[in-house]
Amino acid sequence: MAFYKEREGKLEILFPVSDVDAVNGAEMKDYINKIADEISAVIINFSRVTYLNSSGLRELIQILKLLQDKGKKLCLTFLSESIKKIFANTNLTKIFSIYPTDEDVKRAL
């Protein structure tokens, strides 16, 4: 598995390791699909991510759609400056909920 996970009540926190690409993005999507009915929101914590490519972005968009279709929330946290630039340059900051920390998400929910 290319990510670690924690659950706090109905909040699932995923910690991808190193890369977010087609392979580990698909793993996260499959996992989220299995647990979507048990949770109300997912945080993907990027604190351990050093690389994000277009395939990873595609998987994140699919995860967002999957959760939105079920009335759940997806939040992204701890994005590095280089990953923030990817989201900004692709205008994905308009569709993703991006927060500085997990605690900021918990306060917002």
N, C-alpha and C positions, 0 to 999 in steps of 0.2 A: 504494500500500500504506500502510495506516495504522499500521504498526509496523516497527521495525527488528529484525534477528535476528542472533544469534551462536551458534556451536556450539563447545562444548568437549567433545571426545570424544563421548560418548553423551548429553550434556546440551545441550538447546536452550534458549536464553534469548531471550525476546521482549520488546521494549520498545514497548508501544503509545504512541502520541503523542496527547496532548490528551484525547480522549474514549474511553471504552469504552462503545459503544452497539451497536445491532443491526448496523450496517454493518461497523464494524471488528472487532466480536466475531465476526461470520460469516467475515470474512477470516481471522482467526486460526484459527478452527475448521477451515476448509477447508485451510489450510496445515498445521496439526497433523495432520489426517487423512492428508495425503499423506506426511508424514515419520514417522508413528507407529511404523512397523516398524523405523526406523533408529536410534531413540533409546530411552533408558530413562527419561528424566524431562524435564519442561518447567518452566522458571521463567517466570512472567509478572512482569516487573519494572515496578512502577507508578510509578517515579520521575518519569516524564514525563506522568503522567495527572492531569488536573485535574477530570475529570467522569466519573461512572459513573451510568448510569440502570438502570431495571428490565430493559430489553431487553439491556443489557450483562451484567447479572447472569444472565439466562437463558442467554446465550451461554456465559458462564463455567461454569455448571452443566453445559451440554451438552459443553463441552470436558473437564471433569472426568470425566463419565460415559464419554466416548469413550476417554480414557486409561485409566481404571480397567478398562474392558472388555478392554483389551489388556494389562493388567498393568503399566501405566506409572504414573508419579507426576506430579502437578501441584502446584507450590508457587507461592505468591504472595509477592512481596517489595516493600519500600519503599512500603507503603500510607500515605497521608496520614491525618491524624487524622479528617478528614471521611469518607474512604472506609472507614476502620476502623469508624466508627460505623455505616455502612450494613451492613457485614457483621455487626456485633454486634446491631444492631436486628432483623435478619432471621434471627438464629441460624445464619448461614452459617459462623460461626467454628467450628462443630462439624463441618462436613464438608470445609472447605478447610484445607490446610496453609499457615499464614501465618508467615513469618519476617521478621525485621527487614531482613536483607541477603541478597544472593546468596551471600556467603561462608558465612553460617550454614547455608544449604541444602546447599552443597557439603560442609560438615563433617558434616551429618546424613545425607547419602546415603552 
